[in-house]
Amino acid sequence: MNRRRILASLPAALAASSFAAAADQKLRVAVIGHTGRGNYGHGLDTMWKLIPTTEIVAVADADAKGLADELKKLGTGKGFADYQAMLAEVKPDIVAIGPRHVDQHRDMLQAAIKAGAKGIYIEKPFVRSLAEADEVIAAAEKTGTKIAIAHRNRFHPVLPMVAKLIADGAIGRVLEMRGRGKEDPRGGSLDMWVLGSHVMGTAMALAGAPQACTAGVYQGGKPVTKADVKEGDEGIGPLAGDEIHARFEMANGVPFFFDSIKDGRLKKPAYDDPASFGLQIFGNAGVIDLRMDQEPFAWIQTGTEPRKPVLADKDLAKKVSSHEISGLDLIAAIRDNRAPLCDAAQGRQIIEMISAVFESHRLGGQRVTFPLQTRVNPLTLL
């Protein structure tokens, strides 16, 4: 496939650049970070400097040194110690919520919605529970605020190309989908929350919404009990399990398996060696292999032929990695009054998949269906 045909097949995210170039007035962005408690995520501050029609007008960080360093790094914007005060004074068009520590997300989202933000771009995971997701989505629906989740793989232009390959029978009949986390020292439940969420979102993009789940959660080789539940890292909340095994029934009828085992790889430490981190789609005539946060992102192998990339474009890869495509998609969503490619509803579905793993385990491995009746963290009910 030549470059012209590739670009013609890309989603509306890139088309937003023409809207950006034609805009008469820049969209005003306020950045929320928290040095020492999730910082600014994976570049959720600097991404806006790559988009011509946005300007960073303010930054909030409760850490004084962190705020000073951030203002120096960005070279723009007014600094605030309190994000609530920043939002009240600045009233930005877009709010970037950067901290990776998810226990702050609900309050930051609500504050941005209340301040009248047209759009919000937030680091993953979305929120800590389905109850929080329900609350935030209800508030955003009242104001029309567009929320995009920073699952940057979900915005990758190769995904619709992969979907077309599957629909055209390139790997034959699809038999199953298998995903794994990084399986480093965070392996198991924490891995599922912070990295498996990428895999789950990608699986939904190709297989539709989850319908049911059966799962088991283990600690030291034994089923997790109430005694194993502790406060998790990165503000996740109650957490337990260094080993996860889950099976999801997806809307298209293809089963999706997710697994993660702590230190499940040969190389240790291995934070920078994501060999297992990805999603594989197995057909009876081939395999499509998606490598999270790597480029090329998607590979295909059929028969005895060597695997080859579905799309190899270094410039495009940089736009995905830097969140530029995600930001452009959010701008287009605001302009067209549509949902972003990875919106709050999808963010909630990912949280629901994670919650379903714990809910099935809590019920002795029973099959649980969606939507879940339990809207709180199921580990609190053990």
C-alpha positions as a Markdown table, in Angstrom:
| # | Residue | x | y | z |
|---|---|---|---|---|
| 1 | Met | 0.0 | 0.0 | 0.0 |
| 2 | Asn | 1.5 | 3.3 | -1.0 |
| 3 | Arg | 1.7 | 6.4 | 1.3 |
| 4 | Arg | -1.1 | 8.2 | -0.5 |
| 5 | Arg | -3.5 | 5.3 | 0.0 |
| 6 | Ile | -2.4 | 4.9 | 3.6 |
| 7 | Leu | -3.0 | 8.6 | 4.4 |
| 8 | Ala | -6.4 | 8.4 | 2.7 |
| 9 | Ser | -7.4 | 5.6 | 5.0 |
| 10 | Leu | -6.5 | 7.4 | 8.2 |
| 11 | Pro | -9.2 | 8.4 | 10.7 |
| 12 | Ala | -10.6 | 11.8 | 11.2 |
| 13 | Ala | -7.9 | 12.6 | 13.8 |
| 14 | Leu | -5.4 | 13.8 | 11.1 |
| 15 | Ala | -8.2 | 15.7 | 9.3 |
| 16 | Ala | -8.5 | 17.8 | 12.4 |
| 17 | Ser | -5.2 | 19.5 | 11.5 |
| 18 | Ser | -6.9 | 21.3 | 8.6 |
| 19 | Phe | -9.5 | 22.6 | 11.1 |
| 20 | Ala | -6.7 | 23.7 | 13.4 |
| 21 | Ala | -4.8 | 25.6 | 10.7 |
| 22 | Ala | -8.0 | 27.4 | 9.6 |
| 23 | Ala | -9.1 | 28.4 | 13.1 |
| 24 | Asp | -9.1 | 32.2 | 13.8 |
| 25 | Gln | -8.5 | 31.9 | 17.5 |
| 26 | Lys | -6.3 | 29.4 | 19.4 |
| 27 | Leu | -7.9 | 27.1 | 21.9 |
| 28 | Arg | -6.7 | 27.9 | 25.4 |
| 29 | Val | -5.2 | 24.9 | 27.3 |
| 30 | Ala | -4.7 | 24.7 | 31.1 |
| 31 | Val | -2.4 | 21.9 | 32.3 |
| 32 | Ile | -2.9 | 20.1 | 35.7 |
| 33 | Gly | 0.1 | 18.2 | 37.0 |
| 34 | His | 1.3 | 17.1 | 40.4 |
| 35 | Thr | 5.0 | 16.6 | 40.8 |
| 36 | Gly | 5.7 | 13.5 | 43.0 |
| 37 | Arg | 2.2 | 12.2 | 42.6 |
| 38 | Gly | 2.0 | 11.2 | 39.0 |
| 39 | Asn | 3.7 | 14.3 | 37.6 |
| 40 | Tyr | 2.4 | 15.2 | 34.1 |
| 41 | Gly | 1.7 | 11.8 | 32.8 |
| 42 | His | 3.4 | 10.7 | 29.6 |
| 43 | Gly | 3.8 | 14.1 | 27.9 |
| 44 | Leu | 0.3 | 15.4 | 28.5 |
| 45 | Asp | 1.8 | 18.9 | 29.1 |
| 46 | Thr | 4.2 | 19.1 | 26.1 |
| 47 | Met | 1.8 | 17.7 | 23.5 |
| 48 | Trp | -0.1 | 21.0 | 23.1 |
| 49 | Lys | 3.1 | 22.7 | 21.9 |
| 50 | Leu | 2.9 | 20.5 | 18.8 |
| 51 | Ile | -0.6 | 21.6 | 17.9 |
| 52 | Pro | -0.6 | 25.1 | 16.1 |
| 53 | Thr | -4.1 | 26.1 | 17.2 |
| 54 | Thr | -3.7 | 25.5 | 20.9 |
| 55 | Glu | -1.8 | 27.6 | 23.4 |
| 56 | Ile | -0.9 | 26.7 | 27.0 |
| 57 | Val | -2.2 | 29.6 | 29.2 |
| 58 | Ala | -1.8 | 28.1 | 32.7 |
| 59 | Val | -0.3 | 25.3 | 34.7 |
| 60 | Ala | -1.2 | 24.1 | 38.2 |
| 61 | Asp | 1.1 | 22.0 | 40.4 |
| 62 | Ala | 0.8 | 21.7 | 44.2 |
| 63 | Asp | 4.6 | 21.2 | 44.4 |
| 64 | Ala | 6.3 | 24.6 | 44.3 |
| 65 | Lys | 9.6 | 23.4 | 42.7 |
| 66 | Gly | 7.7 | 21.1 | 40.3 |
| 67 | Leu | 5.6 | 24.1 | 39.2 |
| 68 | Ala | 8.7 | 26.3 | 38.7 |
| 69 | Asp | 10.4 | 23.6 | 36.7 |
| 70 | Glu | 7.3 | 23.0 | 34.6 |
| 71 | Leu | 6.9 | 26.6 | 33.7 |
| 72 | Lys | 10.5 | 26.8 | 32.7 |
| 73 | Lys | 10.2 | 23.6 | 30.6 |
| 74 | Leu | 7.1 | 24.8 | 28.7 |
| 75 | Gly | 8.2 | 28.4 | 28.5 |
| 76 | Thr | 4.7 | 29.6 | 28.7 |
| 77 | Gly | 1.7 | 30.0 | 30.9 |
| 78 | Lys | 0.8 | 31.3 | 34.3 |
| 79 | Gly | 1.5 | 29.2 | 37.4 |
| 80 | Phe | -0.9 | 28.1 | 40.1 |
| 81 | Ala | -0.5 | 26.0 | 43.2 |
| 82 | Asp | -4.2 | 25.1 | 43.3 |
| 83 | Tyr | -5.8 | 23.8 | 40.1 |
| 84 | Gln | -9.3 | 24.8 | 41.4 |
| 85 | Ala | -8.1 | 28.4 | 41.5 |
| 86 | Met | -6.5 | 28.1 | 38.1 |
| 87 | Leu | -9.7 | 26.8 | 36.5 |
| 88 | Ala | -11.8 | 29.5 | 38.1 |
| 89 | Glu | -9.6 | 32.3 | 36.9 |
| 90 | Val | -8.5 | 31.1 | 33.5 |
| 91 | Lys | -11.7 | 29.2 | 32.3 |
| 92 | Pro | -9.8 | 27.3 | 29.6 |
| 93 | Asp | -11.2 | 25.6 | 26.5 |
| 94 | Ile | -9.2 | 22.4 | 27.1 |
| 95 | Val | -7.9 | 20.9 | 30.3 |
| 96 | Ala | -5.1 | 18.4 | 30.3 |
| 97 | Ile | -5.1 | 16.2 | 33.4 |
| 98 | Gly | -1.7 | 14.7 | 33.7 |
| 99 | Pro | -1.1 | 13.0 | 37.0 |
| 100 | Arg | -0.8 | 9.2 | 36.7 |
| 101 | His | -2.1 | 8.7 | 40.3 |
| 102 | Val | -5.7 | 7.9 | 39.6 |
| 103 | Asp | -7.1 | 8.8 | 43.0 |
| 104 | Gln | -7.0 | 12.5 | 41.9 |
| 105 | His | -8.8 | 12.1 | 38.6 |
| 106 | Arg | -12.4 | 12.2 | 39.7 |
| 107 | Asp | -12.1 | 15.6 | 41.5 |
| 108 | Met | -10.0 | 17.1 | 38.7 |
| 109 | Leu | -12.5 | 16.0 | 36.1 |
| 110 | Gln | -15.4 | 17.4 | 38.0 |
| 111 | Ala | -13.6 | 20.7 | 38.5 |
| 112 | Ala | -12.8 | 21.0 | 34.8 |
| 113 | Ile | -16.4 | 20.2 | 33.8 |
| 114 | Lys | -17.7 | 22.7 | 36.3 |
| 115 | Ala | -15.3 | 25.4 | 35.0 |
| 116 | Gly | -16.9 | 25.0 | 31.5 |
| 117 | Ala | -14.1 | 23.2 | 29.7 |
| 118 | Lys | -15.1 | 22.2 | 26.1 |
| 119 | Gly | -12.6 | 19.3 | 26.2 |
| 120 | Ile | -10.6 | 17.3 | 28.7 |
| 121 | Tyr | -7.6 | 15.0 | 27.9 |
| 122 | Ile | -6.8 | 12.8 | 30.8 |
| 123 | Glu | -4.0 | 10.3 | 31.6 |
| 124 | Lys | -5.1 | 6.7 | 32.0 |
| 125 | Pro | -6.5 | 4.9 | 33.9 |
| 126 | Phe | -9.7 | 6.9 | 33.7 |
| 127 | Val | -11.0 | 6.7 | 37.3 |
| 128 | Arg | -10.9 | 4.2 | 40.2 |
| 129 | Ser | -14.3 | 2.7 | 40.0 |
| 130 | Leu | -17.5 | 2.4 | 37.9 |
| 131 | Ala | -19.3 | 4.7 | 40.5 |
| 132 | Glu | -16.8 | 7.4 | 39.8 |
| 133 | Ala | -17.1 | 6.9 | 36.0 |
| 134 | Asp | -20.9 | 7.1 | 36.2 |
| 135 | Glu | -20.7 | 10.3 | 38.2 |
| 136 | Val | -18.2 | 12.0 | 35.8 |
| 137 | Ile | -20.0 | 11.0 | 32.6 |
| 138 | Ala | -23.3 | 12.2 | 34.0 |
| 139 | Ala | -21.8 | 15.6 | 34.7 |
| 140 | Ala | -20.1 | 15.8 | 31.3 |
| 141 | Glu | -23.3 | 14.9 | 29.5 |
| 142 | Lys | -25.0 | 17.9 | 31.1 |
| 143 | Thr | -22.4 | 20.4 | 29.9 |
| 144 | Gly | -21.4 | 18.7 | 26.6 |
| 145 | Thr | -17.8 | 18.5 | 27.7 |
| 146 | Lys | -15.8 | 16.0 | 25.5 |
| 147 | Ile | -13.5 | 13.7 | 27.5 |
| 148 | Ala | -10.7 | 11.8 | 25.8 |
| 149 | Ile | -8.6 | 9.2 | 27.6 |
| 150 | Ala | -4.8 | 9.0 | 26.8 |
| 151 | His | -4.8 | 5.5 | 25.5 |
| 152 | Arg | -2.7 | 6.7 | 22.6 |
| 153 | Asn | -2.6 | 3.2 | 20.9 |
| 154 | Arg | -6.4 | 3.5 | 20.5 |
| 155 | Phe | -5.9 | 6.6 | 18.3 |
| 156 | His | -3.3 | 4.9 | 16.1 |
| 157 | Pro | -4.3 | 5.2 | 12.4 |
| 158 | Val | -3.3 | 1.6 | 11.8 |
| 159 | Leu | -6.2 | 0.2 | 13.8 |
| 160 | Pro | -8.9 | 0.8 | 11.1 |
| 161 | Met | -6.4 | -0.8 | 8.7 |
| 162 | Val | -6.2 | -3.9 | 11.0 |
| 163 | Ala | -10.0 | -4.0 | 11.3 |
| 164 | Lys | -10.3 | -4.0 | 7.5 |
| 165 | Leu | -7.7 | -6.8 | 7.1 |
| 166 | Ile | -9.7 | -8.9 | 9.6 |
| 167 | Ala | -13.0 | -8.1 | 7.8 |
| 168 | Asp | -11.5 | -9.0 | 4.5 |
| 169 | Gly | -10.4 | -12.4 | 5.8 |
| 170 | Ala | -6.6 | -11.7 | 5.7 |
| 171 | Ile | -6.0 | -14.1 | 8.6 |
| 172 | Gly | -9.1 | -16.3 | 7.8 |
| 173 | Arg | -11.6 | -17.0 | 10.5 |
| 174 | Val | -10.7 | -15.2 | 13.7 |
| 175 | Leu | -10.5 | -17.8 | 16.5 |
| 176 | Glu | -9.4 | -15.8 | 19.6 |
| 177 | Met | -7.6 | -12.7 | 20.9 |
| 178 | Arg | -4.9 | -12.8 | 23.5 |
| 179 | Gly | -3.4 | -9.9 | 25.4 |
| 180 | Arg | -0.8 | -9.6 | 28.1 |
| 181 | Gly | 0.7 | -6.7 | 30.2 |
| 182 | Lys | 4.4 | -5.9 | 30.6 |
| 183 | Glu | 4.6 | -8.6 | 33.4 |
| 184 | Asp | 7.5 | -6.8 | 35.1 |
| 185 | Pro | 7.6 | -6.1 | 38.9 |
| 186 | Arg | 4.1 | -4.6 | 38.6 |
| 187 | Gly | 2.7 | -7.8 | 37.1 |
| 188 | Gly | -0.7 | -9.0 | 38.0 |
| 189 | Ser | -3.4 | -6.6 | 39.1 |
| 190 | Leu | -1.4 | -3.4 | 39.0 |
| 191 | Asp | -0.1 | -4.3 | 35.5 |
| 192 | Met | -3.7 | -4.9 | 34.4 |
| 193 | Trp | -4.8 | -1.5 | 35.7 |
| 194 | Val | -2.0 | 0.7 | 34.3 |
| 195 | Leu | -0.9 | -1.2 | 31.2 |
| 196 | Gly | -3.5 | -3.9 | 30.5 |
| 197 | Ser | -6.0 | -1.0 | 30.2 |
| 198 | His | -4.2 | -0.2 | 26.9 |
| 199 | Val | -4.7 | -3.8 | 25.7 |
| 200 | Met | -8.3 | -3.9 | 26.7 |
| 201 | Gly | -9.1 | -0.7 | 24.9 |
| 202 | Thr | -7.5 | -2.0 | 21.7 |
| 203 | Ala | -9.3 | -5.3 | 22.0 |
| 204 | Met | -12.6 | -3.4 | 22.2 |
| 205 | Ala | -11.7 | -1.3 | 19.1 |
| 206 | Leu | -11.5 | -4.5 | 17.1 |
| 207 | Ala | -14.0 | -6.8 | 18.8 |
| 208 | Gly | -16.7 | -4.5 | 20.2 |
| 209 | Ala | -17.9 | -4.2 | 23.8 |
| 210 | Pro | -17.4 | -6.9 | 26.4 |
| 211 | Gln | -20.4 | -9.0 | 27.2 |
| 212 | Ala | -19.2 | -11.3 | 30.0 |
| 213 | Cys | -16.1 | -12.3 | 32.0 |
| 214 | Thr | -14.8 | -15.2 | 34.0 |
| 215 | Ala | -11.5 | -14.8 | 35.9 |
| 216 | Gly | -9.2 | -15.7 | 38.7 |
| 217 | Val | -6.8 | -13.6 | 40.7 |
| 218 | Tyr | -3.9 | -15.1 | 42.6 |
| 219 | Gln | -1.3 | -14.0 | 45.2 |
| 220 | Gly | 1.8 | -16.3 | 45.6 |
| 221 | Gly | 0.0 | -19.0 | 43.7 |
| 222 | Lys | -3.1 | -19.0 | 45.8 |
| 223 | Pro | -6.5 | -17.4 | 45.2 |
| 224 | Val | -6.7 | -13.9 | 46.6 |
| 225 | Thr | -8.6 | -13.4 | 49.9 |
| 226 | Lys | -9.5 | -10.4 | 51.9 |
| 227 | Ala | -6.3 | -10.6 | 53.8 |
| 228 | Asp | -4.3 | -10.0 | 50.6 |
| 229 | Val | -6.0 | -6.7 | 49.8 |
| 230 | Lys | -3.8 | -3.7 | 50.4 |
| 231 | Glu | -3.8 | -0.1 | 49.1 |
| 232 | Gly | -2.3 | -0.2 | 45.6 |
| 233 | Asp | 0.4 | 2.0 | 44.1 |
| 234 | Glu | -0.4 | 5.0 | 41.9 |
| 235 | Gly | -3.6 | 5.8 | 43.7 |
| 236 | Ile | -5.4 | 2.7 | 42.4 |
| 237 | Gly | -7.2 | 2.0 | 45.7 |
| 238 | Pro | -7.7 | -1.5 | 47.2 |
| 239 | Leu | -5.6 | -4.0 | 45.2 |
| 240 | Ala | -4.4 | -7.6 | 45.4 |
| 241 | Gly | -2.9 | -10.2 | 43.1 |
| 242 | Asp | 0.4 | -10.9 | 41.4 |
| 243 | Glu | -1.2 | -13.1 | 38.8 |
| 244 | Ile | -4.3 | -12.6 | 36.7 |
| 245 | His | -6.1 | -14.9 | 34.3 |
| 246 | Ala | -9.3 | -13.6 | 32.6 |
| 247 | Arg | -11.5 | -14.6 | 29.6 |
| 248 | Phe | -13.9 | -12.1 | 28.1 |
| 249 | Glu | -16.8 | -12.7 | 25.7 |
| 250 | Met | -16.8 | -9.8 | 23.2 |
| 251 | Ala | -19.6 | -8.4 | 21.1 |
| 252 | Asn | -18.3 | -10.0 | 17.9 |
| 253 | Gly | -18.3 | -13.5 | 19.4 |
| 254 | Val | -14.5 | -13.9 | 19.6 |
| 255 | Pro | -13.1 | -14.7 | 23.0 |
| 256 | Phe | -10.5 | -12.3 | 24.4 |
| 257 | Phe | -8.0 | -13.5 | 27.0 |
| 258 | Phe | -6.0 | -11.3 | 29.3 |
| 259 | Asp | -3.2 | -12.5 | 31.5 |
| 260 | Ser | -0.4 | -11.0 | 33.6 |
| 261 | Ile | 2.1 | -12.6 | 36.0 |
| 262 | Lys | 4.5 | -10.7 | 38.1 |
| 263 | Asp | 8.1 | -11.0 | 36.8 |
| 264 | Gly | 6.8 | -13.3 | 34.2 |
| 265 | Arg | 9.7 | -12.6 | 31.8 |
| 266 | Leu | 13.2 | -14.0 | 31.7 |
| 267 | Lys | 14.9 | -10.6 | 31.8 |
| 268 | Lys | 14.9 | -8.7 | 35.1 |
| 269 | Pro | 14.4 | -5.8 | 35.7 |
| 270 | Ala | 12.5 | -5.4 | 32.5 |
| 271 | Tyr | 10.5 | -2.1 | 32.6 |
| 272 | Asp | 12.0 | -1.2 | 29.2 |
| 273 | Asp | 11.6 | -4.6 | 27.5 |
| 274 | Pro | 7.9 | -5.0 | 26.7 |
| 275 | Ala | 8.2 | -8.3 | 24.9 |
| 276 | Ser | 4.9 | -9.6 | 26.2 |
| 277 | Phe | 3.0 | -6.3 | 26.1 |
| 278 | Gly | 0.5 | -6.5 | 23.4 |
| 279 | Leu | -2.5 | -8.1 | 21.7 |
| 280 | Gln | -2.5 | -11.0 | 19.3 |
| 281 | Ile | -5.4 | -11.9 | 17.0 |
| 282 | Phe | -5.3 | -15.5 | 15.9 |
| 283 | Gly | -7.0 | -16.7 | 12.8 |
| 284 | Asn | -7.1 | -20.1 | 11.1 |
| 285 | Ala | -4.9 | -18.6 | 8.3 |
| 286 | Gly | -2.6 | -16.2 | 10.1 |
| 287 | Val | -1.9 | -13.9 | 13.1 |
| 288 | Ile | -2.0 | -10.2 | 13.6 |
| 289 | Asp | 0.3 | -9.0 | 16.4 |
| 290 | Leu | -0.2 | -5.6 | 18.0 |
| 291 | Arg | 2.8 | -4.3 | 20.0 |
| 292 | Met | 1.7 | -1.6 | 22.5 |
| 293 | Asp | 3.7 | 1.6 | 22.4 |
| 294 | Gln | 6.0 | 0.2 | 19.8 |
| 295 | Glu | 6.5 | 1.0 | 16.1 |
| 296 | Pro | 5.6 | -0.6 | 13.9 |
| 297 | Phe | 2.5 | -1.1 | 16.0 |
| 298 | Ala | 0.9 | -3.9 | 13.9 |
| 299 | Trp | 2.4 | -6.9 | 12.2 |
| 300 | Ile | 0.7 | -9.6 | 10.1 |
| 301 | Gln | 1.9 | -13.2 | 9.4 |
| 302 | Thr | 0.1 | -15.6 | 7.1 |
| 303 | Gly | 1.0 | -19.1 | 6.2 |
| 304 | Thr | 4.8 | -19.7 | 6.1 |
| 305 | Glu | 5.5 | -16.1 | 5.0 |
| 306 | Pro | 7.6 | -14.0 | 7.4 |
| 307 | Arg | 5.7 | -11.4 | 9.4 |
| 308 | Lys | 5.6 | -7.9 | 8.0 |
| 309 | Pro | 4.4 | -4.6 | 9.3 |
| 310 | Val | 0.8 | -3.5 | 8.4 |
| 311 | Leu | 2.1 | 0.1 | 8.3 |
| 312 | Ala | 5.6 | 1.5 | 8.9 |
| 313 | Asp | 5.7 | 5.3 | 9.1 |
| 314 | Lys | 8.2 | 6.9 | 11.5 |
| 315 | Asp | 6.6 | 10.3 | 11.2 |
| 316 | Leu | 3.2 | 9.0 | 12.0 |
| 317 | Ala | 4.6 | 7.0 | 14.9 |
| 318 | Lys | 6.0 | 10.2 | 16.4 |
| 319 | Lys | 2.6 | 11.9 | 16.1 |
| 320 | Val | 1.0 | 8.9 | 18.0 |
| 321 | Ser | 3.7 | 8.7 | 20.7 |
| 322 | Ser | 3.6 | 12.4 | 21.4 |
| 323 | His | -0.3 | 12.4 | 21.7 |
| 324 | Glu | -0.5 | 14.9 | 18.8 |
| 325 | Ile | -3.0 | 12.7 | 17.0 |
| 326 | Ser | -5.0 | 12.3 | 20.2 |
| 327 | Gly | -5.1 | 16.0 | 20.7 |
| 328 | Leu | -6.2 | 16.7 | 17.1 |
| 329 | Asp | -8.9 | 14.1 | 17.5 |
| 330 | Leu | -10.2 | 15.9 | 20.7 |
| 331 | Ile | -10.2 | 19.2 | 18.8 |
| 332 | Ala | -12.2 | 17.6 | 16.0 |
| 333 | Ala | -14.6 | 16.1 | 18.5 |
| 334 | Ile | -15.3 | 19.5 | 20.0 |
| 335 | Arg | -15.7 | 21.0 | 16.5 |
| 336 | Asp | -18.0 | 18.3 | 15.2 |
| 337 | Asn | -19.9 | 17.6 | 18.5 |
| 338 | Arg | -18.9 | 14.0 | 18.4 |
| 339 | Ala | -17.2 | 11.5 | 20.8 |
| 340 | Pro | -13.4 | 11.3 | 20.7 |
| 341 | Leu | -12.0 | 8.0 | 19.5 |
| 342 | Cys | -11.3 | 6.9 | 23.0 |
| 343 | Asp | -14.0 | 8.8 | 25.1 |
| 344 | Ala | -15.3 | 8.6 | 28.6 |
| 345 | Ala | -17.8 | 5.8 | 27.7 |
| 346 | Gln | -14.9 | 3.7 | 26.4 |
| 347 | Gly | -12.9 | 4.6 | 29.5 |
| 348 | Arg | -15.7 | 3.4 | 31.6 |
| 349 | Gln | -15.9 | 0.1 | 29.7 |
| 350 | Ile | -12.2 | -0.5 | 30.3 |
| 351 | Ile | -12.7 | 0.1 | 34.0 |
| 352 | Glu | -15.7 | -2.2 | 33.8 |
| 353 | Met | -13.5 | -5.0 | 32.3 |
| 354 | Ile | -10.9 | -4.5 | 35.1 |
| 355 | Ser | -13.7 | -4.5 | 37.7 |
| 356 | Ala | -15.2 | -7.7 | 36.2 |
| 357 | Val | -12.0 | -9.6 | 36.7 |
| 358 | Phe | -12.2 | -8.9 | 40.4 |
| 359 | Glu | -16.0 | -9.4 | 40.6 |
| 360 | Ser | -15.7 | -12.8 | 38.9 |
| 361 | His | -13.0 | -13.8 | 41.3 |
| 362 | Arg | -15.0 | -12.5 | 44.3 |
| 363 | Leu | -17.8 | -14.8 | 43.2 |
| 364 | Gly | -15.6 | -17.9 | 43.0 |
| 365 | Gly | -14.9 | -17.6 | 39.2 |
| 366 | Gln | -18.5 | -17.2 | 38.2 |
| 367 | Arg | -19.4 | -15.8 | 34.8 |
| 368 | Val | -20.4 | -12.1 | 35.3 |
| 369 | Thr | -22.2 | -10.1 | 32.6 |
| 370 | Phe | -22.1 | -6.5 | 31.5 |
| 371 | Pro | -23.1 | -4.0 | 32.7 |
| 372 | Leu | -21.9 | -5.0 | 36.1 |
| 373 | Gln | -24.3 | -4.5 | 39.0 |
| 374 | Thr | -21.4 | -3.9 | 41.4 |
| 375 | Arg | -20.3 | -0.3 | 40.8 |
| 376 | Val | -17.7 | -0.1 | 43.6 |
| 377 | Asn | -14.3 | -1.8 | 43.7 |
| 378 | Pro | -15.2 | -5.5 | 44.1 |
| 379 | Leu | -12.1 | -6.2 | 46.3 |
| 380 | Thr | -13.8 | -4.0 | 49.0 |
| 381 | Leu | -16.6 | -6.6 | 49.2 |
| 382 | Leu | -14.4 | -9.7 | 49.7 |
